[in-house]
Amino acid sequence: MPIKPKPFTLQCEDCNWKKTIAPRSDALMPGEWLVVCPRCGSTDLKMRVAGWLEAAVAEVLARRGR
Ligand SMILES: [Zn+2]
């Protein structure tokens, strides 16, 4: 049985931009993963487990299909 991955948040160390990602499977789709901050172009992105509210919002957005 596949394990549902936990939502996580990417946050830029430089400008505080952040994005929460709720993967639908254990394989991330192209565009779901970022290595460069879209706001300032920094590659200093930190990954952490999303808070419950961030996770809930990301789940809703993912279900809508964006
Ligand atoms: Zn940034």
N, CA, C, O and the ligand as a Tripos MOL2 file, in Angstrom:
@<TRIPOS>MOLECULE
protein
  265   263    67     0     0
PROTEIN
NO_CHARGES

@<TRIPOS>ATOM
      1 N           0.8410   -1.1960    0.0000 N.3       1 MET1
      2 CA          0.0000    0.0000    0.0000 C.3       1 MET1
      3 C           0.8800    1.2510    0.0000 C.2       1 MET1
      4 O           1.7590    1.4110    0.8460 O.2       1 MET1
      5 N           0.6290    2.1080   -0.9440 N.am      2 PRO2
      6 CA          1.4790    3.3020   -1.0300 C.3       2 PRO2
      7 C           1.2590    4.2440    0.1450 C.2       2 PRO2
      8 O           0.1430    4.4140    0.6350 O.2       2 PRO2
      9 N           2.3410    4.8410    0.5740 N.am      3 ILE3
     10 CA          2.2630    5.8070    1.6710 C.3       3 ILE3
     11 C           2.0040    7.1950    1.1010 C.2       3 ILE3
     12 O           2.6910    7.6500    0.1870 O.2       3 ILE3
     13 N           1.0140    7.8440    1.6560 N.am      4 LYS4
     14 CA          0.7330    9.2120    1.1940 C.3       4 LYS4
     15 C           1.7740   10.1540    1.7690 C.2       4 LYS4
     16 O           1.9410   10.2480    2.9850 O.2       4 LYS4
     17 N           2.4800   10.8560    0.8750 N.am      5 PRO5
     18 CA          3.5160   11.7570    1.3720 C.3       5 PRO5
     19 C           2.9240   12.9430    2.1250 C.2       5 PRO5
     20 O           1.8240   13.4100    1.8310 O.2       5 PRO5
     21 N           3.6690   13.3980    3.0770 N.am      6 LYS6
     22 CA          3.2190   14.5510    3.8620 C.3       6 LYS6
     23 C           3.4230   15.8460    3.0820 C.2       6 LYS6
     24 O           4.4210   16.0080    2.3790 O.2       6 LYS6
     25 N           2.4840   16.7510    3.2120 N.am      7 PRO7
     26 CA          2.7070   18.0640    2.5880 C.3       7 PRO7
     27 C           3.9230   18.7410    3.2090 C.2       7 PRO7
     28 O           4.2220   18.5650    4.3900 O.2       7 PRO7
     29 N           4.6030   19.5060    2.3940 N.am      8 PHE8
     30 CA          5.7500   20.2170    2.9260 C.3       8 PHE8
     31 C           5.7820   21.6320    2.3700 C.2       8 PHE8
     32 O           5.1270   21.9450    1.3750 O.2       8 PHE8
     33 N           6.5400   22.4590    3.0210 N.am      9 THR9
     34 CA          6.6360   23.8580    2.6360 C.3       9 THR9
     35 C           8.0610   24.1920    2.2290 C.2       9 THR9
     36 O           9.0210   23.8790    2.9330 O.2       9 THR9
     37 N           8.1720   24.8290    1.0880 N.am     10 LEU10
     38 CA          9.4570   25.3740    0.6640 C.3      10 LEU10
     39 C           9.4780   26.8440    1.0230 C.2      10 LEU10
     40 O           8.5330   27.5740    0.7210 O.2      10 LEU10
     41 N          10.5450   27.2820    1.6630 N.am     11 GLN11
     42 CA         10.6470   28.6830    2.0350 C.3      11 GLN11
     43 C          12.0010   29.2380    1.6280 C.2      11 GLN11
     44 O          13.0380   28.6040    1.8220 O.2      11 GLN11
     45 N          11.9660   30.4450    1.0560 N.am     12 CYS12
     46 CA         13.1860   31.1160    0.6110 C.3      12 CYS12
     47 C          13.8420   31.8140    1.8020 C.2      12 CYS12
     48 O          13.2010   32.5680    2.5340 O.2      12 CYS12
     49 N          15.1210   31.5450    1.9730 N.am     13 GLU13
     50 CA         15.8550   32.1550    3.0760 C.3      13 GLU13
     51 C          16.0790   33.6420    2.8580 C.2      13 GLU13
     52 O          16.2840   34.3920    3.8120 O.2      13 GLU13
     53 N          16.0410   34.0610    1.6150 N.am     14 ASP14
     54 CA         16.3940   35.4430    1.3000 C.3      14 ASP14
     55 C          15.2090   36.3970    1.3480 C.2      14 ASP14
     56 O          15.3310   37.4900    1.9020 O.2      14 ASP14
     57 N          14.0630   36.0150    0.7830 N.am     15 CYS15
     58 CA         12.9550   36.9650    0.6840 C.3      15 CYS15
     59 C          11.7040   36.4740    1.4170 C.2      15 CYS15
     60 O          10.6810   37.1580    1.4230 O.2      15 CYS15
     61 N          11.7830   35.2850    2.0370 N.am     16 ASN16
     62 CA         10.6570   34.7510    2.7970 C.3      16 ASN16
     63 C           9.4890   34.2620    1.9450 C.2      16 ASN16
     64 O           8.4250   33.9490    2.4800 O.2      16 ASN16
     65 N           9.6720   34.1920    0.6410 N.am     17 TRP17
     66 CA          8.6550   33.5740   -0.2130 C.3      17 TRP17
     67 C           8.4710   32.1240    0.2340 C.2      17 TRP17
     68 O           9.4340   31.4520    0.6020 O.2      17 TRP17
     69 N           7.2290   31.6540    0.1990 N.am     18 LYS18
     70 CA          7.0570   30.2420    0.5190 C.3      18 LYS18
     71 C           5.9170   29.6230   -0.2510 C.2      18 LYS18
     72 O           4.9950   30.3020   -0.7010 O.2      18 LYS18
     73 N           6.0060   28.3180   -0.3900 N.am     19 LYS19
     74 CA          4.9850   27.5730   -1.1040 C.3      19 LYS19
     75 C           4.8330   26.2260   -0.4270 C.2      19 LYS19
     76 O           5.8160   25.5440   -0.1380 O.2      19 LYS19
     77 N           3.5830   25.8530   -0.1770 N.am     20 THR20
     78 CA          3.3120   24.5430    0.4020 C.3      20 THR20
     79 C           2.8900   23.5900   -0.7010 C.2      20 THR20
     80 O           2.0430   23.9170   -1.5330 O.2      20 THR20
     81 N           3.4810   22.4260   -0.6970 N.am     21 ILE21
     82 CA          3.2110   21.4320   -1.7320 C.3      21 ILE21
     83 C           2.6150   20.1900   -1.0870 C.2      21 ILE21
     84 O           3.1630   19.6400   -0.1320 O.2      21 ILE21
     85 N           1.4750   19.7580   -1.6330 N.am     22 ALA22
     86 CA          0.8440   18.5350   -1.1490 C.3      22 ALA22
     87 C           0.9140   17.4970   -2.2660 C.2      22 ALA22
     88 O           0.0570   17.4810   -3.1490 O.2      22 ALA22
     89 N           1.9020   16.6520   -2.2350 N.am     23 PRO23
     90 CA          2.0650   15.6650   -3.3080 C.3      23 PRO23
     91 C           0.8980   14.6840   -3.3210 C.2      23 PRO23
     92 O           0.4190   14.2680   -2.2660 O.2      23 PRO23
     93 N           0.4470   14.3190   -4.5050 N.am     24 ARG24
     94 CA         -0.6750   13.3810   -4.6120 C.3      24 ARG24
     95 C          -0.1760   11.9500   -4.6250 C.2      24 ARG24
     96 O          -0.9390   11.0250   -4.3470 O.2      24 ARG24
     97 N           1.0730   11.7610   -4.9390 N.am     25 SER25
     98 CA          1.6620   10.4340   -4.8790 C.3      25 SER25
     99 C           3.1070   10.6260   -4.4360 C.2      25 SER25
    100 O           3.5400   11.7450   -4.1620 O.2      25 SER25
    101 N           3.8420    9.5290   -4.3700 N.am     26 ASP26
    102 CA          5.2240    9.7040   -3.9250 C.3      26 ASP26
    103 C           6.1200   10.1800   -5.0600 C.2      26 ASP26
    104 O           7.3060   10.4360   -4.8520 O.2      26 ASP26
    105 N           5.5590   10.3000   -6.2570 N.am     27 ALA27
    106 CA          6.3240   10.8510   -7.3710 C.3      27 ALA27
    107 C           5.8440   12.2700   -7.6490 C.2      27 ALA27
    108 O           4.6830   12.4890   -7.9950 O.2      27 ALA27
    109 N           6.7340   13.2120   -7.4970 N.am     28 LEU28
    110 CA          6.3630   14.5940   -7.7360 C.3      28 LEU28
    111 C           6.2480   14.8680   -9.2250 C.2      28 LEU28
    112 O           7.0740   14.4160  -10.0190 O.2      28 LEU28
    113 N           5.2210   15.6090   -9.5910 N.am     29 MET29
    114 CA          5.0490   16.0080  -10.9760 C.3      29 MET29
    115 C           6.0030   17.1670  -11.2970 C.2      29 MET29
    116 O           6.3810   17.9340  -10.4120 O.2      29 MET29
    117 N           6.3800   17.2810  -12.5590 N.am     30 PRO30
    118 CA          7.1600   18.4620  -12.9490 C.3      30 PRO30
    119 C           6.3760   19.7260  -12.6140 C.2      30 PRO30
    120 O           5.1730   19.7990  -12.8650 O.2      30 PRO30
    121 N           7.0390   20.6940  -12.0620 N.am     31 GLY31
    122 CA          6.3570   21.9160  -11.6770 C.3      31 GLY31
    123 C           5.9480   21.9060  -10.2180 C.2      31 GLY31
    124 O           5.6200   22.9530   -9.6600 O.2      31 GLY31
    125 N           5.9630   20.7340   -9.5890 N.am     32 GLU32
    126 CA          5.6200   20.6830   -8.1640 C.3      32 GLU32
    127 C           6.8540   20.9100   -7.2980 C.2      32 GLU32
    128 O           6.7500   21.1850   -6.1030 O.2      32 GLU32
    129 N           7.9850   20.7930   -7.9020 N.am     33 TRP33
    130 CA          9.2250   20.9300   -7.1470 C.3      33 TRP33
    131 C           9.9960   22.1360   -7.6530 C.2      33 TRP33
    132 O          10.1370   22.3130   -8.8620 O.2      33 TRP33
    133 N          10.4840   22.9440   -6.7730 N.am     34 LEU34
    134 CA         11.2200   24.1410   -7.1550 C.3      34 LEU34
    135 C          12.5990   24.1240   -6.5140 C.2      34 LEU34
    136 O          12.7520   23.7350   -5.3560 O.2      34 LEU34
    137 N          13.5860   24.5430   -7.2670 N.am     35 VAL35
    138 CA         14.9260   24.6750   -6.6970 C.3      35 VAL35
    139 C          15.3700   26.1260   -6.6760 C.2      35 VAL35
    140 O          16.3700   26.4700   -6.0460 O.2      35 VAL35
    141 N          14.6240   26.9720   -7.3680 N.am     36 VAL36
    142 CA         14.9570   28.3960   -7.4190 C.3      36 VAL36
    143 C          13.7420   29.1910   -6.9840 C.2      36 VAL36
    144 O          12.6220   28.9150   -7.4150 O.2      36 VAL36
    145 N          13.9640   30.1830   -6.1270 N.am     37 CYS37
    146 CA         12.8690   31.0320   -5.6870 C.3      37 CYS37
    147 C          12.2980   31.8190   -6.8740 C.2      37 CYS37
    148 O          13.0450   32.5140   -7.5620 O.2      37 CYS37
    149 N          10.9970   31.7220   -7.1220 N.am     38 PRO38
    150 CA         10.4130   32.4380   -8.2570 C.3      38 PRO38
    151 C          10.3520   33.9460   -8.0260 C.2      38 PRO38
    152 O          10.1450   34.7080   -8.9710 O.2      38 PRO38
    153 N          10.5270   34.3750   -6.8010 N.am     39 ARG39
    154 CA         10.4520   35.8050   -6.5220 C.3      39 ARG39
    155 C          11.8070   36.4950   -6.6700 C.2      39 ARG39
    156 O          11.9110   37.5260   -7.3350 O.2      39 ARG39
    157 N          12.8410   35.9290   -6.0520 N.am     40 CYS40
    158 CA         14.1310   36.6240   -6.0530 C.3      40 CYS40
    159 C          15.2360   35.8340   -6.7560 C.2      40 CYS40
    160 O          16.3430   36.3420   -6.9340 O.2      40 CYS40
    161 N          14.9420   34.5910   -7.1570 N.am     41 GLY41
    162 CA         15.9350   33.8280   -7.9040 C.3      41 GLY41
    163 C          16.9610   33.1250   -7.0390 C.2      41 GLY41
    164 O          17.8790   32.4900   -7.5580 O.2      41 GLY41
    165 N          16.8180   33.2310   -5.7210 N.am     42 SER42
    166 CA         17.7620   32.5670   -4.8250 C.3      42 SER42
    167 C          17.5990   31.0550   -4.8850 C.2      42 SER42
    168 O          16.5000   30.5470   -5.1030 O.2      42 SER42
    169 N          18.6980   30.3470   -4.6910 N.am     43 THR43
    170 CA         18.6020   28.8900   -4.6200 C.3      43 THR43
    171 C          18.6320   28.4290   -3.1640 C.2      43 THR43
    172 O          18.7480   27.2370   -2.8790 O.2      43 THR43
    173 N          18.5270   29.3820   -2.2570 N.am     44 ASP44
    174 CA         18.6040   29.0580   -0.8390 C.3      44 ASP44
    175 C          17.2230   28.7060   -0.2820 C.2      44 ASP44
    176 O          16.7240   29.3680    0.6280 O.2      44 ASP44
    177 N          16.6260   27.6780   -0.8300 N.am     45 LEU45
    178 CA         15.2930   27.2720   -0.3890 C.3      45 LEU45
    179 C          15.3990   26.1950    0.6750 C.2      45 LEU45
    180 O          16.1410   25.2230    0.5330 O.2      45 LEU45
    181 N          14.6410   26.3900    1.7420 N.am     46 LYS46
    182 CA         14.6160   25.4020    2.8160 C.3      46 LYS46
    183 C          13.3080   24.6310    2.7400 C.2      46 LYS46
    184 O          12.2550   25.1920    2.4370 O.2      46 LYS46
    185 N          13.3930   23.3490    3.0170 N.am     47 MET47
    186 CA         12.2040   22.5140    3.0190 C.3      47 MET47
    187 C          11.8770   22.1100    4.4450 C.2      47 MET47
    188 O          12.7510   21.7080    5.2130 O.2      47 MET47
    189 N          10.5830   22.2260    4.7860 N.am     48 ARG48
    190 CA         10.1800   21.7500    6.1080 C.3      48 ARG48
    191 C           8.7920   21.1410    5.9900 C.2      48 ARG48
    192 O           8.0820   21.3710    5.0120 O.2      48 ARG48
    193 N           8.4240   20.3810    6.9730 N.am     49 VAL49
    194 CA          7.0870   19.8080    6.9830 C.3      49 VAL49
    195 C           6.0860   20.9380    7.1820 C.2      49 VAL49
    196 O           6.2790   21.8090    8.0290 O.2      49 VAL49
    197 N           5.0130   20.9150    6.3910 N.am     50 ALA50
    198 CA          4.0310   21.9900    6.4520 C.3      50 ALA50
    199 C           3.2680   21.9480    7.7710 C.2      50 ALA50
    200 O           3.0280   20.8830    8.3400 O.2      50 ALA50
    201 N           2.8880   23.1530    8.2490 N.am     51 GLY51
    202 CA          1.9890   23.2350    9.3890 C.3      51 GLY51
    203 C           0.6110   22.7400    8.9910 C.2      51 GLY51
    204 O           0.3280   22.6110    7.8000 O.2      51 GLY51
    205 N          -0.2460   22.4610    9.9490 N.am     52 TRP52
    206 CA         -1.5320   21.8410    9.6030 C.3      52 TRP52
    207 C          -2.3890   22.7460    8.7210 C.2      52 TRP52
    208 O          -3.0850   22.2690    7.8250 O.2      52 TRP52
    209 N          -2.3360   24.0550    8.9770 N.am     53 LEU53
    210 CA         -3.1410   24.9740    8.1760 C.3      53 LEU53
    211 C          -2.6010   25.0750    6.7550 C.2      53 LEU53
    212 O          -3.3570   25.0340    5.7840 O.2      53 LEU53
    213 N          -1.2860   25.2060    6.6500 N.am     54 GLU54
    214 CA         -0.6670   25.2420    5.3240 C.3      54 GLU54
    215 C          -0.9690   23.9630    4.5610 C.2      54 GLU54
    216 O          -1.2470   23.9960    3.3620 O.2      54 GLU54
    217 N          -0.9130   22.8440    5.2540 N.am     55 ALA55
    218 CA         -1.1690   21.5550    4.6250 C.3      55 ALA55
    219 C          -2.6100   21.4650    4.1390 C.2      55 ALA55
    220 O          -2.8680   20.9670    3.0440 O.2      55 ALA55
    221 N          -3.5510   21.9480    4.9550 N.am     56 ALA56
    222 CA         -4.9650   21.8990    4.5910 C.3      56 ALA56
    223 C          -5.2250   22.7430    3.3480 C.2      56 ALA56
    224 O          -5.9430   22.3180    2.4430 O.2      56 ALA56
    225 N          -4.6480   23.9230    3.3060 N.am     57 VAL57
    226 CA         -4.8230   24.8010    2.1430 C.3      57 VAL57
    227 C          -4.2380   24.1570    0.8900 C.2      57 VAL57
    228 O          -4.8530   24.1850   -0.1760 O.2      57 VAL57
    229 N          -3.0580   23.5830    1.0240 N.am     58 ALA58
    230 CA         -2.4090   22.9600   -0.1230 C.3      58 ALA58
    231 C          -3.2180   21.7710   -0.6310 C.2      58 ALA58
    232 O          -3.2910   21.5400   -1.8380 O.2      58 ALA58
    233 N          -3.8240   21.0160    0.2810 N.am     59 GLU59
    234 CA         -4.6510   19.8750   -0.1150 C.3      59 GLU59
    235 C          -5.8530   20.3280   -0.9270 C.2      59 GLU59
    236 O          -6.1950   19.7110   -1.9350 O.2      59 GLU59
    237 N          -6.4910   21.4030   -0.4890 N.am     60 VAL60
    238 CA         -7.6540   21.9140   -1.2000 C.3      60 VAL60
    239 C          -7.2640   22.3750   -2.6010 C.2      60 VAL60
    240 O          -7.9510   22.0740   -3.5770 O.2      60 VAL60
    241 N          -6.1580   23.1060   -2.6890 N.am     61 LEU61
    242 CA         -5.7020   23.5880   -3.9890 C.3      61 LEU61
    243 C          -5.3540   22.4240   -4.9100 C.2      61 LEU61
    244 O          -5.6400   22.4640   -6.1070 O.2      61 LEU61
    245 N          -4.7340   21.3830   -4.3450 N.am     62 ALA62
    246 CA         -4.3400   20.2310   -5.1590 C.3      62 ALA62
    247 C          -5.5740   19.5020   -5.6770 C.2      62 ALA62
    248 O          -5.5820   19.0060   -6.8040 O.2      62 ALA62
    249 N          -6.6150   19.4390   -4.8540 N.am     63 ARG63
    250 CA         -7.8160   18.7200   -5.2640 C.3      63 ARG63
    251 C          -8.5660   19.4750   -6.3680 C.2      63 ARG63
    252 O          -9.2000   18.8660   -7.2290 O.2      63 ARG63
    253 N          -8.4820   20.7950   -6.3290 N.am     64 ARG64
    254 CA         -9.1300   21.5920   -7.3760 C.3      64 ARG64
    255 C          -8.4200   21.4350   -8.7140 C.2      64 ARG64
    256 O          -8.9460   21.8380   -9.7510 O.2      64 ARG64
    257 N          -7.2250   20.8480   -8.6920 N.am     65 GLY65
    258 CA         -6.4590   20.7060   -9.9090 C.3      65 GLY65
    259 C          -5.8160   22.0040  -10.3430 C.2      65 GLY65
    260 O          -5.3650   22.1280  -11.4810 O.2      65 GLY65
    261 N          -5.7720   22.9560   -9.4580 N.am     66 ARG66
    262 CA         -5.1860   24.2610   -9.7130 C.3      66 ARG66
    263 C          -5.8290   24.9080  -10.9040 C.2      66 ARG66
    264 O          -5.4610   26.0230  -11.2740 O.2      66 ARG66
    265 ZN         13.3780   34.4820   -2.5790 Zn       67 ZN67
@<TRIPOS>BOND
     1     1     2 1
     2     2     3 1
     3     3     4 2
     4     3     5 am
     5     5     6 1
     6     6     7 1
     7     7     8 2
     8     7     9 am
     9     9    10 1
    10    10    11 1
    11    11    12 2
    12    11    13 am
    13    13    14 1
    14    14    15 1
    15    15    16 2
    16    15    17 am
    17    17    18 1
    18    18    19 1
    19    19    20 2
    20    19    21 am
    21    21    22 1
    22    22    23 1
    23    23    24 2
    24    23    25 am
    25    25    26 1
    26    26    27 1
    27    27    28 2
    28    27    29 am
    29    29    30 1
    30    30    31 1
    31    31    32 2
    32    31    33 am
    33    33    34 1
    34    34    35 1
    35    35    36 2
    36    35    37 am
    37    37    38 1
    38    38    39 1
    39    39    40 2
    40    39    41 am
    41    41    42 1
    42    42    43 1
    43    43    44 2
    44    43    45 am
    45    45    46 1
    46    46    47 1
    47    47    48 2
    48    47    49 am
    49    49    50 1
    50    50    51 1
    51    51    52 2
    52    51    53 am
    53    53    54 1
    54    54    55 1
    55    55    56 2
    56    55    57 am
    57    57    58 1
    58    58    59 1
    59    59    60 2
    60    59    61 am
    61    61    62 1
    62    62    63 1
    63    63    64 2
    64    63    65 am
    65    65    66 1
    66    66    67 1
    67    67    68 2
    68    67    69 am
    69    69    70 1
    70    70    71 1
    71    71    72 2
    72    71    73 am
    73    73    74 1
    74    74    75 1
    75    75    76 2
    76    75    77 am
    77    77    78 1
    78    78    79 1
    79    79    80 2
    80    79    81 am
    81    81    82 1
    82    82    83 1
    83    83    84 2
    84    83    85 am
    85    85    86 1
    86    86    87 1
    87    87    88 2
    88    87    89 am
    89    89    90 1
    90    90    91 1
    91    91    92 2
    92    91    93 am
    93    93    94 1
    94    94    95 1
    95    95    96 2
    96    95    97 am
    97    97    98 1
    98    98    99 1
    99    99   100 2
   100    99   101 am
   101   101   102 1
   102   102   103 1
   103   103   104 2
   104   103   105 am
   105   105   106 1
   106   106   107 1
   107   107   108 2
   108   107   109 am
   109   109   110 1
   110   110   111 1
   111   111   112 2
   112   111   113 am
   113   113   114 1
   114   114   115 1
   115   115   116 2
   116   115   117 am
   117   117   118 1
   118   118   119 1
   119   119   120 2
   120   119   121 am
   121   121   122 1
   122   122   123 1
   123   123   124 2
   124   123   125 am
   125   125   126 1
   126   126   127 1
   127   127   128 2
   128   127   129 am
   129   129   130 1
   130   130   131 1
   131   131   132 2
   132   131   133 am
   133   133   134 1
   134   134   135 1
   135   135   136 2
   136   135   137 am
   137   137   138 1
   138   138   139 1
   139   139   140 2
   140   139   141 am
   141   141   142 1
   142   142   143 1
   143   143   144 2
   144   143   145 am
   145   145   146 1
   146   146   147 1
   147   147   148 2
   148   147   149 am
   149   149   150 1
   150   150   151 1
   151   151   152 2
   152   151   153 am
   153   153   154 1
   154   154   155 1
   155   155   156 2
   156   155   157 am
   157   157   158 1
   158   158   159 1
   159   159   160 2
   160   159   161 am
   161   161   162 1
   162   162   163 1
   163   163   164 2
   164   163   165 am
   165   165   166 1
   166   166   167 1
   167   167   168 2
   168   167   169 am
   169   169   170 1
   170   170   171 1
   171   171   172 2
   172   171   173 am
   173   173   174 1
   174   174   175 1
   175   175   176 2
   176   175   177 am
   177   177   178 1
   178   178   179 1
   179   179   180 2
   180   179   181 am
   181   181   182 1
   182   182   183 1
   183   183   184 2
   184   183   185 am
   185   185   186 1
   186   186   187 1
   187   187   188 2
   188   187   189 am
   189   189   190 1
   190   190   191 1
   191   191   192 2
   192   191   193 am
   193   193   194 1
   194   194   195 1
   195   195   196 2
   196   195   197 am
   197   197   198 1
   198   198   199 1
   199   199   200 2
   200   199   201 am
   201   201   202 1
   202   202   203 1
   203   203   204 2
   204   203   205 am
   205   205   206 1
   206   206   207 1
   207   207   208 2
   208   207   209 am
   209   209   210 1
   210   210   211 1
   211   211   212 2
   212   211   213 am
   213   213   214 1
   214   214   215 1
   215   215   216 2
   216   215   217 am
   217   217   218 1
   218   218   219 1
   219   219   220 2
   220   219   221 am
   221   221   222 1
   222   222   223 1
   223   223   224 2
   224   223   225 am
   225   225   226 1
   226   226   227 1
   227   227   228 2
   228   227   229 am
   229   229   230 1
   230   230   231 1
   231   231   232 2
   232   231   233 am
   233   233   234 1
   234   234   235 1
   235   235   236 2
   236   235   237 am
   237   237   238 1
   238   238   239 1
   239   239   240 2
   240   239   241 am
   241   241   242 1
   242   242   243 1
   243   243   244 2
   244   243   245 am
   245   245   246 1
   246   246   247 1
   247   247   248 2
   248   247   249 am
   249   249   250 1
   250   250   251 1
   251   251   252 2
   252   251   253 am
   253   253   254 1
   254   254   255 1
   255   255   256 2
   256   255   257 am
   257   257   258 1
   258   258   259 1
   259   259   260 2
   260   259   261 am
   261   261   262 1
   262   262   263 1
   263   263   264 2
@<TRIPOS>SUBSTRUCTURE
     1 MET1         2 RESIDUE 1 A MET
     2 PRO2         6 RESIDUE 1 A PRO
     3 ILE3        10 RESIDUE 1 A ILE
     4 LYS4        14 RESIDUE 1 A LYS
     5 PRO5        18 RESIDUE 1 A PRO
     6 LYS6        22 RESIDUE 1 A LYS
     7 PRO7        26 RESIDUE 1 A PRO
     8 PHE8        30 RESIDUE 1 A PHE
     9 THR9        34 RESIDUE 1 A THR
    10 LEU10       38 RESIDUE 1 A LEU
    11 GLN11       42 RESIDUE 1 A GLN
    12 CYS12       46 RESIDUE 1 A CYS
    13 GLU13       50 RESIDUE 1 A GLU
    14 ASP14       54 RESIDUE 1 A ASP
    15 CYS15       58 RESIDUE 1 A CYS
    16 ASN16       62 RESIDUE 1 A ASN
    17 TRP17       66 RESIDUE 1 A TRP
    18 LYS18       70 RESIDUE 1 A LYS
    19 LYS19       74 RESIDUE 1 A LYS
    20 THR20       78 RESIDUE 1 A THR
    21 ILE21       82 RESIDUE 1 A ILE
    22 ALA22       86 RESIDUE 1 A ALA
    23 PRO23       90 RESIDUE 1 A PRO
    24 ARG24       94 RESIDUE 1 A ARG
    25 SER25       98 RESIDUE 1 A SER
    26 ASP26      102 RESIDUE 1 A ASP
    27 ALA27      106 RESIDUE 1 A ALA
    28 LEU28      110 RESIDUE 1 A LEU
    29 MET29      114 RESIDUE 1 A MET
    30 PRO30      118 RESIDUE 1 A PRO
    31 GLY31      122 RESIDUE 1 A GLY
    32 GLU32      126 RESIDUE 1 A GLU
    33 TRP33      130 RESIDUE 1 A TRP
    34 LEU34      134 RESIDUE 1 A LEU
    35 VAL35      138 RESIDUE 1 A VAL
    36 VAL36      142 RESIDUE 1 A VAL
    37 CYS37      146 RESIDUE 1 A CYS
    38 PRO38      150 RESIDUE 1 A PRO
    39 ARG39      154 RESIDUE 1 A ARG
    40 CYS40      158 RESIDUE 1 A CYS
    41 GLY41      162 RESIDUE 1 A GLY
    42 SER42      166 RESIDUE 1 A SER
    43 THR43      170 RESIDUE 1 A THR
    44 ASP44      174 RESIDUE 1 A ASP
    45 LEU45      178 RESIDUE 1 A LEU
    46 LYS46      182 RESIDUE 1 A LYS
    47 MET47      186 RESIDUE 1 A MET
    48 ARG48      190 RESIDUE 1 A ARG
    49 VAL49      194 RESIDUE 1 A VAL
    50 ALA50      198 RESIDUE 1 A ALA
    51 GLY51      202 RESIDUE 1 A GLY
    52 TRP52      206 RESIDUE 1 A TRP
    53 LEU53      210 RESIDUE 1 A LEU
    54 GLU54      214 RESIDUE 1 A GLU
    55 ALA55      218 RESIDUE 1 A ALA
    56 ALA56      222 RESIDUE 1 A ALA
    57 VAL57      226 RESIDUE 1 A VAL
    58 ALA58      230 RESIDUE 1 A ALA
    59 GLU59      234 RESIDUE 1 A GLU
    60 VAL60      238 RESIDUE 1 A VAL
    61 LEU61      242 RESIDUE 1 A LEU
    62 ALA62      246 RESIDUE 1 A ALA
    63 ARG63      250 RESIDUE 1 A ARG
    64 ARG64      254 RESIDUE 1 A ARG
    65 GLY65      258 RESIDUE 1 A GLY
    66 ARG66      262 RESIDUE 1 A ARG
    67 ZN67       265 GROUP 0 **** ****
